[in-house]
Amino acid sequence: MSFTVAIVGRPNVGKSTLFNRLVGQKLALVDDLPGVTRDRRDGEGRIGDLTFTVIDTAGFEEASGDSLDARIQVQTQLAVEMADVCLFLIDARAGITPTDAQWADMLRRSAGSVILVANKCEGNAADAGVYEAFQLGLGDPIPISAAHGEGLSDLYDALLPFERQSDAPEEEEGIRPIHVAIVGRPNVGKSTLINKLIGEDRLLTGPEAGITRDAISVEWTSGGDTFRLFDTAGMRKKAKVVKKLERLSVADTLRAIRFSDVTVLVLDAEHPLEKQDLQIADMIGREGRAVVIAINKWDIVDERDGMAKALRKRIESDLPQLSGVRHVLVSGLTGEGLQKILPAVNSAYEVWNKRIGTSALNQWLSEALERHPPPAVSGRRIKIRYMTQTKARPPTFVVFVSRPSALPAAYTRYLVNGLRDTFDFEGTPIRVLMRKGENPYADSKRK
């Protein structure tokens, strides 16, 4: 990717829609409600053979002081400063507003290069707005329709001069970074934790609950390892999620979990392991992701030794499906304990990718069956023949059984716990699937 493009403009002009169009997938949340985007989000944009880094930003609005809107504008201003060129979007159907004129003047003074883009130009209703855009003094507007993909060839021509021609050879692609989703209830300090980890105020933070809406990804390198951290929206109880925008945010969080390698569940040290925390942990386990628990705001805890022991016991008792899960005590505000997160994530990732040979598995299975044979159901003994690991990520095993439907769930849990203890699958979801074993005498009987 040769240059950086920031998409800027007032709220609800279609910035996130254009961002999604350029990156080729629906990464940014899009809604008719103004002000959906808060944090800046970047992705790999492409028009034809032209590739670049594209940044989606929050809408320009008047704000001052330390309000949430003011902090949002700081993030937008940072995107403008780091971009090689800004795409200033206007709504051609609505025409030029005083806010458009105000921010066009600001961009003219602070941004290096600006391309004026008139969005929503499908049909004839936008013609007046396109002609009106000339008064902004930013050159000829490029009419497009981000929703329908119209006008991208003209945008390609406008961006082509910014492609940097370099004589240096292109670097080979490195190892894929480990994807880490940071999840939890609202206001447990997920964004603050990431900012402290990477050493910069990359994500919007504040005392208000529910600031984060999109799942924002941040690249981070530490100790020679590369990670892609996903900051996600807080997940409330399902019954309380009634607004469309919050449903979209939760869906984006779920998507981040599904595509992550390791999920860090952030708990509030003042109110740890509430019912919603347990439900989130259970959902992560069902998705089969590696898990690390980060107990945040540890700096405000007084009786630390007693609290740490109590938390350890509660985690083991309340999360039996993640027995042995790694947990760290941290403070996103002061940075205390953050050095423990990286080893915990790497260890969980290693276990999540572990494979066990079929010979070792069946030797263990033979001993497990000898210690505790399967029960007889309806007077008939269930025969377990052999097992094999079909895949990792998460570790998945197939057991061939004479009557899989009759095998009690308790016996499957016995096998899961045995695998976890014997082969050190601590803290990682394990899937054991029962399949009907073939009868070796079936053919001879038919003959």
C-alpha positions in Angstrom: 0.0 0.0 0.0 1.7 3.1 -1.3 -0.1 6.1 0.3 -2.7 7.0 2.9 -6.2 8.4 2.2 -8.4 9.8 5.0 -12.2 10.2 4.3 -13.5 13.2 6.1 -16.7 15.3 6.1 -19.7 16.2 8.3 -21.9 13.4 9.7 -24.1 11.2 7.5 -22.6 12.1 4.1 -21.6 8.5 3.4 -18.0 8.2 4.7 -18.3 4.7 6.1 -20.2 3.6 3.0 -17.4 4.8 0.8 -14.8 3.2 3.2 -16.7 -0.2 2.9 -16.8 0.2 -0.9 -13.0 0.8 -1.1 -12.0 -2.0 1.2 -14.4 -4.4 -0.5 -16.2 -5.6 2.7 -18.6 -4.2 5.3 -16.1 -3.4 8.0 -17.6 -0.1 9.2 -21.0 0.2 10.7 -23.5 2.1 8.5 -26.8 3.5 9.7 -29.1 6.4 8.8 -28.5 7.8 12.3 -25.8 10.6 12.1 -22.6 10.2 14.1 -22.3 6.4 14.1 -18.5 6.4 13.5 -16.4 7.6 16.5 -13.0 6.0 16.4 -10.9 6.2 13.2 -10.7 2.9 11.4 -8.2 1.9 8.7 -8.1 -0.8 6.0 -6.6 -1.7 2.7 -8.4 0.2 0.0 -8.3 -0.7 -3.7 -9.6 0.8 -6.9 -8.5 -1.3 -9.9 -4.8 -1.9 -9.6 -4.4 1.1 -7.2 -3.9 0.1 -3.5 -3.7 2.4 -0.5 -4.4 2.7 3.2 -7.8 4.2 3.7 -9.0 5.7 7.0 -12.6 6.2 8.0 -13.2 9.1 10.4 -16.0 10.5 12.5 -18.1 13.4 11.1 -16.9 16.9 11.7 -19.0 18.7 14.4 -18.5 21.8 16.6 -17.1 20.7 20.0 -14.8 22.1 22.7 -13.4 21.2 26.1 -13.1 17.6 27.2 -16.5 16.5 25.9 -16.9 13.2 24.0 -17.5 15.1 20.7 -14.2 17.1 21.3 -12.3 13.8 21.9 -13.8 12.4 18.8 -12.6 15.4 16.7 -9.1 14.9 18.1 -9.1 11.4 16.5 -10.3 12.8 13.2 -7.7 15.6 13.2 -5.0 12.9 13.8 -6.2 11.1 10.7 -6.0 14.3 8.7 -2.5 14.9 9.8 -1.2 11.4 9.0 -2.9 11.2 5.6 -1.2 11.9 2.3 -4.6 13.1 0.8 -8.0 13.7 2.3 -11.2 12.9 0.5 -13.6 15.6 1.6 -17.1 14.2 1.2 -20.3 16.2 0.8 -23.9 15.1 0.3 -24.7 16.4 -3.2 -28.4 15.8 -2.6 -28.4 18.1 0.5 -26.2 20.7 -1.0 -23.5 22.8 0.7 -24.2 23.5 4.4 -22.4 26.0 6.7 -20.6 23.1 8.3 -19.3 22.0 4.9 -17.9 25.5 4.3 -16.4 25.7 7.7 -14.5 22.4 7.5 -13.5 23.1 3.9 -11.7 26.2 5.2 -10.1 24.1 7.9 -8.9 21.5 5.5 -7.6 24.1 3.1 -5.4 25.4 5.9 -4.3 22.2 7.7 -4.4 19.3 5.2 -1.7 18.8 2.6 -3.9 17.7 -0.3 -7.7 17.6 -0.5 -9.9 16.0 -3.1 -13.5 17.2 -3.1 -16.0 14.3 -3.6 -19.7 14.8 -4.1 -21.5 11.7 -2.8 -25.0 10.4 -3.4 -24.9 11.4 -7.1 -27.1 8.7 -8.4 -29.9 10.2 -10.5 -30.5 13.8 -11.4 -31.5 15.1 -7.9 -27.8 15.7 -7.0 -26.9 17.9 -10.0 -27.6 21.2 -8.2 -25.4 20.1 -5.2 -22.5 19.2 -7.5 -22.5 22.7 -9.1 -22.9 24.3 -5.7 -19.7 22.5 -4.5 -17.5 24.6 -6.7 -17.9 27.5 -4.2 -15.9 25.6 -1.6 -12.7 26.5 -3.6 -11.3 22.9 -3.5 -11.3 22.3 -7.2 -13.7 20.3 -9.3 -15.9 18.0 -7.3 -15.8 14.3 -8.3 -19.4 13.0 -8.4 -19.8 9.4 -7.1 -22.3 7.1 -5.5 -20.6 5.1 -2.7 -23.7 3.0 -2.2 -23.9 2.0 -5.9 -20.2 2.1 -6.8 -20.6 4.8 -9.5 -17.9 7.3 -10.3 -15.0 5.2 -8.9 -13.1 5.5 -12.2 -12.9 9.3 -11.8 -11.8 8.8 -8.2 -9.1 6.5 -9.4 -7.8 9.2 -11.8 -7.7 11.7 -9.0 -5.8 9.4 -6.6 -3.3 8.0 -9.1 -0.9 11.0 -8.8 -0.5 10.2 -5.1 0.9 6.7 -5.7 4.5 6.8 -4.6 7.0 5.3 -7.1 9.8 3.7 -5.1 12.9 2.1 -6.4 13.3 0.0 -3.3 12.2 -3.6 -3.6 8.9 -4.5 -2.0 9.2 -6.3 1.3 8.0 -9.9 1.4 4.9 -10.5 3.4 5.7 -11.5 6.9 4.0 -14.0 9.2 0.3 -13.4 9.7 -0.2 -11.5 13.0 -2.0 -13.2 15.9 -5.6 -11.8 16.0 -6.6 -10.8 19.5 -10.1 -9.6 20.3 -10.5 -7.6 23.5 -14.1 -8.1 24.7 -16.2 -7.5 27.8 -19.0 -5.6 29.3 -19.3 -1.8 28.7 -16.9 0.5 30.6 -14.6 -2.2 31.9 -11.6 -0.4 30.3 -11.0 -2.3 27.0 -9.9 0.8 25.0 -7.8 2.2 27.9 -6.1 -1.2 28.1 -5.2 -1.3 24.4 -3.9 2.4 24.5 -1.6 1.6 27.4 -0.4 -1.6 25.7 0.6 0.1 22.4 1.8 3.3 24.1 -0.4 5.8 22.4 -3.9 7.3 22.6 -5.1 5.4 19.5 -8.6 4.6 20.7 -11.3 6.9 22.0 -11.7 6.6 25.8 -13.6 8.3 28.6 -15.9 7.8 31.6 -18.9 7.4 29.4 -20.1 3.9 28.9 -20.5 2.5 25.3 -18.1 4.9 23.6 -16.7 2.2 21.3 -19.1 1.1 18.5 -17.1 -0.5 15.7 -14.6 -3.3 16.2 -11.4 -1.3 15.6 -8.2 -3.1 14.7 -4.7 -1.9 15.8 -1.4 -3.5 14.7 1.0 -4.0 17.6 4.5 -5.5 17.7 6.1 -6.6 21.0 9.0 -8.9 21.7 9.4 -9.8 18.1 5.8 -11.0 17.8 3.1 -9.1 15.8 -0.5 -8.9 17.0 -3.6 -7.3 15.5 -5.7 -6.1 18.5 -9.4 -5.7 18.0 -11.1 -3.2 20.3 -14.8 -4.1 20.5 -18.1 -2.6 21.8 -19.2 -3.6 25.3 -21.7 -6.4 25.4 -24.8 -5.9 27.6 -27.5 -8.3 28.4 -29.4 -9.4 25.3 -32.7 -8.1 26.7 -31.3 -4.6 27.1 -30.0 -4.4 23.5 -33.0 -2.8 21.8 -31.7 0.0 19.6 -30.6 -0.9 16.0 -27.2 0.8 16.4 -26.3 -1.2 19.5 -27.4 -4.4 17.8 -25.1 -3.6 14.9 -22.2 -2.9 17.4 -22.8 -6.3 19.2 -22.9 -8.1 15.8 -19.5 -6.4 15.0 -18.1 -7.7 18.3 -19.4 -11.2 17.6 -17.7 -11.1 14.2 -14.4 -10.0 15.8 -14.6 -12.9 18.2 -15.3 -15.4 15.4 -12.3 -14.2 13.4 -9.9 -13.9 16.4 -7.2 -16.4 17.4 -7.2 -15.4 21.1 -9.9 -13.6 22.9 -9.0 -11.5 26.0 -12.1 -11.2 28.3 -11.7 -8.1 30.3 -13.4 -8.0 33.8 -13.9 -5.2 36.2 -12.0 -5.8 39.4 -14.7 -4.0 41.3 -17.5 -6.2 39.9 -15.8 -9.4 38.5 -17.6 -12.4 37.0 -21.1 -11.0 36.9 -23.7 -13.0 35.0 -23.0 -11.1 31.8 -19.2 -11.9 32.1 -20.1 -15.6 32.4 -22.4 -15.5 29.4 -19.6 -13.8 27.3 -17.1 -16.4 28.4 -19.5 -19.2 27.5 -20.1 -17.7 24.1 -16.3 -17.5 23.5 -16.0 -21.2 24.4 -18.8 -22.1 22.0 -17.0 -20.2 19.3 -13.9 -22.3 20.0 -11.5 -19.4 20.6 -8.4 -19.4 22.9 -9.1 -17.4 26.0 -7.2 -15.1 28.4 -9.0 -13.3 31.2 -7.7 -9.9 32.1 -9.0 -8.5 35.4 -8.7 -4.8 34.9 -8.7 -1.8 37.4 -6.5 -3.8 39.7 -4.9 -0.5 41.0 -8.0 0.3 43.0 -8.2 -3.1 44.8 -7.1 -2.9 48.5 -6.9 -6.5 49.8 -5.1 -7.9 46.8 -3.9 -11.3 48.1 -7.3 -12.3 49.4 -9.0 -10.9 46.3 -6.6 -12.8 43.9 -7.2 -16.1 45.7 -11.0 -15.6 45.7 -11.0 -14.7 42.0 -8.9 -17.8 41.1 -11.4 -20.0 42.9 -14.4 -18.4 41.3 -12.9 -18.6 37.8 -12.3 -22.4 38.3 -15.8 -23.0 39.7 -17.8 -20.7 37.4 -16.0 -21.5 34.2 -15.5 -25.3 34.2 -15.7 -25.4 30.4 -12.5 -23.3 30.4 -10.7 -25.1 33.2 -7.2 -23.8 33.8 -7.8 -20.6 31.8 -5.0 -18.1 32.1 -5.8 -14.9 34.0 -3.8 -11.8 34.6 -4.3 -8.9 37.1 -3.8 -5.6 35.3 -4.5 -1.9 35.3 -5.0 -0.2 31.9 -4.7 3.2 33.7 -1.4 2.7 35.4 0.1 0.0 33.2 0.5 -2.4 36.2 0.7 -6.1 35.1 0.5 -5.4 31.4 3.8 -7.3 30.8 1.9 -10.5 31.7 -0.6 -10.2 28.9 1.8 -11.0 26.1 3.1 -14.3 27.6 -0.5 -15.3 28.5 -1.7 -14.7 24.9 1.2 -16.5 23.3 0.7 -19.5 25.7 -3.0 -19.7 25.0 -2.3 -19.4 21.2 0.2 -22.3 21.4 -2.2 -24.6 23.2 -5.0 -23.7 20.8 -2.8 -24.9 17.9 -1.6 -28.1 19.6 -1.9 -31.5 17.9 -1.7 -34.9 19.5 -0.6 -38.0 17.6 -3.1 -40.7 17.0 -1.0 -43.4 18.7 -0.6 -41.3 21.9 -4.4 -40.5 21.8 -5.4 -44.1 21.6 -3.0 -45.3 24.2 -4.6 -42.7 26.5 -8.1 -43.7 25.4 -7.4 -47.3 26.3 -6.3 -46.3 29.8 -9.3 -44.0 30.2 -11.7 -46.8 29.2 -10.0 -49.2 31.6 -10.4 -46.7 34.5 -14.0 -45.9 33.7 -15.8 -48.0 31.0 -18.7 -46.5 29.1 -22.1 -47.4 30.8 -24.5 -50.0 29.5 -27.6 -48.4 28.0 -30.8 -50.5 27.6 -28.8 -53.5 28.7 -26.2 -53.1 25.9 -22.7 -52.1 26.4 -21.4 -49.1 24.3 -18.1 -49.9 22.6 -15.6 -47.1 21.9 -13.2 -48.2 19.2 -10.6 -45.5 18.7 -10.1 -41.7 18.4 -8.1 -39.2 16.4 -7.6 -35.4 16.3 -9.0 -34.0 13.1 -7.9 -30.4 13.6 -6.6 -27.8 15.9 -7.9 -24.2 16.4 -9.7 -25.3 18.5 -8.5 -28.9 19.3 -11.1 -31.2 17.8 -11.3 -34.9 18.3 -13.4 -37.6 16.7 -14.3 -40.7 18.7 -15.7 -43.8 16.9 -18.4 -45.4 18.9 -20.8 -48.3 18.3 -23.9 -46.2 19.4 -22.9 -42.5 19.6 -26.5 -41.3 20.3 -26.8 -43.5 23.3 -23.5 -42.3 25.0 -24.4 -40.0 27.9 -23.1 -36.4 27.8 -21.4 -37.0 31.2 -19.1 -39.5 29.6 -18.1 -37.1 26.9 -17.3 -34.6 29.6 -15.1 -37.3 31.3 -13.2 -37.7 28.1 -12.8 -33.9 27.6 -11.5 -33.4 31.2 -9.1 -36.3 30.7 -7.7 -34.9 27.5 -7.3 -31.4 29.1 -5.4 -32.8 32.1 -3.3 -35.4 30.3 -2.2 -33.3 27.3 -2.2 -29.8 28.9 -5.1 -28.3 27.0 -5.7 -25.9 29.9 -8.0 -22.9 29.3 -8.8 -23.9 25.7 -12.2 -25.1 24.4 -12.0 -28.8 23.4 -14.5 -30.4 21.0 -15.1 -34.1 21.1 -17.4 -35.4 18.3 -18.9 -38.9 18.5 -19.2 -40.9 15.2 -20.6 -44.3 14.5 -17.8 -46.8 13.9 -18.1 -49.1 11.0 -18.9 -52.8 11.7 -16.0 -54.8 10.2 -18.3 -57.9 9.8 -21.1 -56.0 8.0 -20.0 -57.1 4.5 -19.5 -60.8 5.4 -23.0 -60.9 7.0 -24.6 -59.6 3.9 -22.6 -62.1 1.8 
